[in-house]
Amino acid sequence: MNYIVVDLEWNQAMSSKSSVFNKLPIHLSGEIIEIGAVKLNDDLSLGEEFTVDVKPMYFKRMHYKVKKITGFDKERLSRGLPFPDALESFRAWCGEDVTFLTWGCDDRRILEQNIIIHDLDWDWIAGWVNLQLIYNLQTGGDKNQKSLASAMEHFSIEQTRVAHDALGDAYNTALVCTHLDMDEGMRLYPDAAQILASRMPSAAPKAEAQDSDALLHESCPGFISKAAAFADERIGTLCCPVCGKPLAAEKWVNQGDQRYMNIFSCEDDGAFLVRVKFRKQPEDNSWTANKLVYKAEDEAIDFYRTKAAQSRRRGRGHTKKKKSPA
C-alpha cells in the first residue's frame, strides 16, 4: 500500500455572506492555497516530499486570520499554480494505489470541495485514514481529539519544520506516523471510534453522565461570538466518526441555556446528533464551545425534529404585525 501523508492550507471567504458563494455549486469552506505531502517508504521511514502553492480563483483576498497563521500574502498567492494544474501535478507525484494519511478529517473535506468546484476527477482519492484515531488507540487515549503538537511531545519529537505550513505539518505528521504500528492501526481502524468511545470512564460525575455515550468530544476556546463559532469548521462541520466522509448537516436548533443541536447524516453509517454547549469566559468575554457527537437513534432524531418545528413556530410568532388603520 502506498501511504502518503498530506496536509493542506486554505484561505477563507472574508464573510459568510460573500457574493462569491453565488458563483459556486456548493458552499466552499476553504479554497486551497498550498498542498504539502510526504511519502512513506515500505519500512515507514520518510521518503519523497511534495509541495506546491495554489493560486485561488474565488477567495483571492487573504483572510487576515489565515494570513497571520500561515504567513501567506497576496504576492505569494499570485505565483501559485491554478488548482487544476496543482492537483494534476500532485496526482502524478502520488502514483497508484494511494492511501492518504491526515491529522484529522478536515483536509479530506476541503480537497473534495475544491475538486467539486473545479469539476475534476476524484475517484483516485478514495482512501483516507485519520491518524488521530490510530494515535489515540495506541497511546491509551479515548475519543477526545489530540493536537499534532501534543502527539509530537508524547513521542519526544523535536519540531524542525515550520508549523501551519502544508509541507511542514505533513512532515511532522509523518514523523508521528513512524512511531505508530500502522499494520495494527489499520486492522483496528474500522472500529476505532467505537473502541475509543468505550474507553471513557463509566463512573462519570452526575453532571457529566450525559456525555458517556458520546463518540467524539472536542472543546474549542477563543471565539469572539457564537456566530463565529458556528462559522468555524471545528464546530460547523463534521466528518463521519465511522468512515471519515464529510457529512451533510441540517440546521442548528437552540435548546436554551446556551445549548444547540444539529443532525449530520452519512449515506453509509446513518445519522449523528451533534450537541454544542457554549460557555462565556469572564476574563476576556470570549466563548468556549464544547462539541459532542452521538450516534442518533430514532428517539434522538424525533426529539430534534420536534425542537426544530417549535423553533420555526416561534419564529413565525415573532413576525411584526401591521398596525390597524385608525
N, C-alpha and C positions, 0 to 999 in steps of 0.2 A: 504494500500500500504506500502511496506517495503522500507523505504528510507535509503540509505547508502551513506554517504559522503566519497568519495575516492580520494586519491592523490597518484601519482606515482613519483618516482625519476628514472632517467635513464642515462646510460652512452652513450657517442657518439663515433663514429669512430675517430681515430686520423687524418684521411684525407678523403675527399670525394672521392678520387681515390684509397682508400684502396682495396687490393686484396680480402678482406673478402667479399666484395659485390658480387664477382663472385660465392660464395657458396650459395647465398640466392635467393629465388624465387621472392623477392621484394626488393626495396630499403628501408632498415631499417633506420628510422630516429633516433631511440634510443633504446637501449636494457635495459629493466627494471632491476634495482638493488634493489628497495625497493617498497613494497606495504604497504600503510597505510590507514586505514578506521575507521569510527565511525558510529555506528547505531544510528538512531534517534528513540526514543520511540513514541508512539501514540500521546503524547502531545508535540512532537518536542523537548523534553529535550534530553540531550546527554545520550546515552546508552553504550553498549559494544564497546570495541576498539579492533582493529586487526593490527598487524604489522609483516612483515616478510622480511628479507633480501634475495636477489636473486643473485645467482652466475651466472655471464654472461658466455655465451657459445661462443660468437663471438667477442664482444668488451671487451676483457679481460684486456686490459691495460687502466687504468683510464685516461680519458681526463683531462688535467690539469685544465681546467675551471670547469668541473664537480667536481673534487676533491676539488677545492677551495671553491665552493659554498656549497657542501653537507658535506664535511669532510670525505667522504668515502676514504678508502685506500685499497691497494691490500690485506692486511691481513683480513680486514672485509669482502671483497668480497669473499674470499676463504672459509669463514664459512657459506655463504648463501646456500639456497636450490636451486637445479636446477629449472628452471622456471616451467616445468610441475607439479612438486610436490608443489611448492609455489602456483600455480594457483588452484590446486585441494584443497589445504588447505583453500584458500580464498573462493572458491566456496562453500565448506561445511559450512564455517562460515556464509556466506551471507544468506543461506536458499533460499526459493522460492519467486516468485513474487517480484523481486528486481527492484527498480529504483535507478540508480546511480546519485548522485549529485556531480558536479565538478565545480571548478572555472575556466571557460574557456573550450575549447573543445580539447586541446592537449592530455589530459590523455586518452580520448576515442581512439583517433587515434593511440597512442603509444601502448595501450593494444591490440587493434585489430591487429596491425602489429606483435607484439610478439606472439600472438596466431596463426597467419598465418604461421610464420616461423617454429613453432613447430607442425603445423598441428593438432591443438586441436579444440575442440568444442567451438563455441562462440554464439550459439543460446541463451544462458542464460543471455547474457549481452546486450540485445536489448534495454533496457530502459535507456536513458540518458537525463539529464537536466543540462543546463549551467546556474548556479546560477547567473552569471554576468548579464544575461538578466533580471531575476526577480528582482535582486537588483536595476538595473537601472530603471525598471518600477516603483518600489515602493519608490524611493528616488528622483524622479523628474529628473532622468538622461536622457541622449539621447543615441545615438548609439555608442558613444565613450567608449572604454573599460576602466574599472577601476581596479586597483590592489586590491588584497586581503587586503594589509596593509591599503589602503585608506578606504575600507569598514569597517575595524575594528575601524579605527579612527572615522569614521562617527557615529558609534554606541557606541563610548567610551568603546570599549572592550580592556581590558588590555591583552597584549600578555604574556602568561605564558609558552608557549611551543616554542621550537626552530623552527625558520623558515628554509625552504629548507630541512626539514626532513618530510618524507611522512606522518607519523602519526601526527607530529606537525602541518603541514599545513592542514591535514584533520580535526583535532580538531579545529583549528582556523576557518576554513570554516564552520564547524558545528555550532560554536558559532554565526557566522553571520546569518546562516540559522534560528536560534531561534528568531531572530529579524524580520523575514520576515513573511508575510501572505502567507503561502505555498498554501492554498486552492485557494486563488485568483490568486496567481502567476501561478499555474498550469492551471487554467481556461484560462488565457490570453497568456500562453506560446506559443501556435501555431502561434500567430500573433505578438509576441514580437518584432521581428526585424522590422516589418513594423510600429508598434506603435512608437518605439524609433526613427526610421528614420523621422517620421512625426513631432517630437519634435524639430528638428533642426530649427534654426532661418530662416524665409523666406526672411528676408531683409538682406541677407549676403552682405558683401562688394563685389565690382565688381570682384576683383582678386580672390575671393573665391566662386563666384557664381556657378562655375562648380562642386563644391563639394556638392551642395544642395540635389542631388538625391542619394548620397552615402548611402548604407546600413550600412557600417562599416567604421570607420576611426581610425587608430592607428598610433602614432608617436613613432618610435623606435630609440633612440640615441646610440652613443658609438661604432659604427662599425669601424674596422681598414681599411676596404676596402668595395667596393660594392660587391665583390665576397663573402666576409664574411657575408654580409647582406643576399644575396640570399641563402647562405647555412644555415642560421638561420631559425628555424621553424616559427618564428613570421612573416617572410617575404615570405619564400619559400613554405609555406603550407597554406591551408585554409580549414576550416570546413564550411559546408553549413549554411548560415545565417538563413535558414528556419527550416531544420530538424536536423542540427548538425552533419551530417555524414561527414567524411573526403572526400575531393574532389580530383579528378584526374585533373592534370594540363597539359597544352600543353607546349609551350616554351616561354621564356621571349623575347620580341621584343623591341629593342632600338628605341625610338621615337626621340632621340636627346634631348638636354637641360637637361641632367641627368634624363630623364623620361623613364620608361619602362612599358610594359603592358603584360598581360597574360590572358588566358581563363581557368577557372576552371568549370568543369561540374558535375552536380548532376543528377542521373538517375530519381529522382522523381521531382526535382524542377527546372530543366533546367540549363542554363549557367550563369556564373557570370564573369564580367570583373574586373580584379584587376589592378590598376594603382599604381606604386611606383615612388615617386619623391625623389631624393637624394639631400641633401644639405650638403656641407662641412663646418665644424666648424673651424673658423680661429684660435681659441685659442689652439687647440690640434691636428688639422688636421684629426679629426675623422669625420665619416659620420653619418648623421641622415637620416633615411628613413621614409617617410610618405606614409602609405599604405591606399588606399581607395578601397572599394568593391562596385560594382554596379550590378544591375540586367542587364544582357546582352541581349538587344533586337537584332533583326536581323541586324539592321543597324550597331550596335557596333561590332557584330561578323564579318560582311563583312569588316568593317574597319580594324579589327585585321588581318583577312586573307590577305588583300591587303598589309599591312605593313610587315607581315611575309614573303610574297612572294618577296617583294622588298629587304628584308634583305638577303634572300637566293641568289638572283641575284647579290647583291653587293658582297657577299662572294665569289661567283664563279668568279666575275670580278677581285678580288684581287689575284687570283691564279697566282703564279710566272711563267712566261713564260720561256721556254728554249731558250738559245741564239742560233741564227742561226749559222751554221758552217761557218767559214771564207772561 
